[in-house]
Amino acid sequence: QVQLVESGGGLVQPGGSLRLSCVASGVDISGYVMYWYRQAPGKQREQVARVTRSGYETYEDFVQGRFVISRDNAENSVFLQMNKLKPEDTAVYYCNANRIAGVGAEFDYWGRGTQVTVSS
C-alpha cells in the first residue's frame, strides 16, 4: 500500500519559515516526479513546486525566490522549505508523486496534507 505522509505544518507569523516533509512508503520515489500542491479555503488546488527525477526544480511565480523543494531518494522523502511566508500562503499543503510509465499508464499518489497557517 502506497502512503505519502506530510508533516511540518503549523502556525507561523508573516515573514517566518516552515519546512514541510513528505515521507513515502510502499513506493520508490526515485522513479517519480515529486510535487507540492496547496489548497486554500474556497479555492482550487494549485501546484506550488516540483522536482524531477534528476533533481530539476520548478516553482510557481507566487513562491519563486521564497520556497525551495528538495528530495532525498535514499530517505524516500521530499521537502519544501518555505521562507518569507505571507498570509496568502495559508493553505493545506499536499505532497504528490507522479510517474507516467507509458500510454495510459500513469501512477499518481497523494498525501492527506498538512495545514499551514500564516497569521499574526
C-alpha positions in Angstrom: 0.0 0.0 0.0 1.4 3.3 -1.0 1.3 6.1 1.5 2.6 9.7 1.4 2.6 11.4 4.8 3.2 15.1 5.2 4.4 16.8 8.3 5.8 20.1 9.4 2.8 22.4 9.0 1.7 24.8 11.7 1.0 28.4 12.7 3.7 30.9 11.8 3.9 34.7 11.7 4.2 36.6 8.5 7.9 36.6 7.4 8.6 33.3 9.2 9.7 30.0 7.9 8.5 26.4 7.9 9.9 23.2 6.5 7.5 20.6 5.2 8.4 16.9 4.9 6.8 14.1 2.9 7.8 10.6 3.6 6.7 7.9 1.2 6.2 4.2 1.8 5.2 1.4 -0.5 6.7 3.2 -3.4 10.2 4.1 -4.5 10.1 7.8 -5.3 13.3 7.8 -7.2 11.2 6.9 -10.3 8.7 9.7 -9.7 8.4 13.4 -10.3 7.5 14.9 -6.9 5.2 17.8 -6.4 3.9 20.1 -3.7 0.4 21.5 -4.1 -1.7 23.6 -1.9 -5.4 24.4 -1.5 -6.7 27.4 0.3 -10.2 27.6 1.7 -12.7 28.2 -1.2 -10.0 27.8 -3.8 -8.9 25.1 -6.2 -5.8 23.1 -5.5 -2.8 24.6 -7.2 0.7 23.4 -7.9 3.5 25.1 -5.8 6.7 23.4 -6.9 8.0 20.2 -8.4 11.3 18.4 -8.6 12.1 15.9 -11.4 13.8 12.5 -11.0 17.1 14.2 -11.9 16.6 17.0 -9.3 15.5 19.8 -11.6 13.3 22.2 -9.7 10.5 24.4 -10.9 8.3 26.9 -9.0 5.2 28.8 -9.5 5.7 32.6 -9.7 4.0 33.2 -6.3 6.6 31.2 -4.4 9.7 31.8 -6.6 12.6 33.0 -4.5 10.9 32.1 -1.2 10.3 28.3 -1.3 12.8 25.6 -2.1 11.8 22.0 -3.0 14.3 19.1 -2.5 14.3 15.4 -2.5 16.2 12.6 -0.7 15.7 9.4 -2.6 17.6 7.5 0.0 15.2 8.6 2.6 12.2 8.3 0.2 11.3 11.8 1.1 10.6 15.2 -0.4 10.8 18.6 1.4 9.5 22.1 1.0 11.5 24.9 2.7 9.2 27.9 3.0 10.7 31.3 3.8 9.3 34.8 4.0 5.8 33.4 4.4 2.8 35.5 3.7 -0.8 35.3 4.9 -1.8 34.3 1.4 0.4 31.2 1.7 -2.2 29.9 4.2 -3.5 26.5 2.9 -3.4 22.8 3.2 -0.2 21.6 1.5 -0.2 18.2 -0.3 2.6 16.0 -1.5 2.2 14.2 -4.8 4.2 11.5 -6.6 3.6 11.1 -10.3 5.0 8.8 -12.9 4.0 8.2 -16.5 5.0 4.7 -17.5 3.6 4.7 -21.0 0.5 5.5 -22.9 -2.4 5.2 -20.5 -0.2 4.1 -17.6 0.1 6.8 -15.0 0.9 6.3 -11.4 -0.3 9.2 -9.2 -0.3 9.2 -5.4 -1.3 11.9 -2.9 -0.8 12.5 0.8 -3.5 13.8 3.1 -2.0 17.2 3.6 -0.6 19.4 6.3 -2.1 22.7 7.4 0.0 25.8 7.1 -1.4 29.0 8.6 0.4 32.3 8.3 -1.1 34.9 10.7 0.0 37.4 13.3 
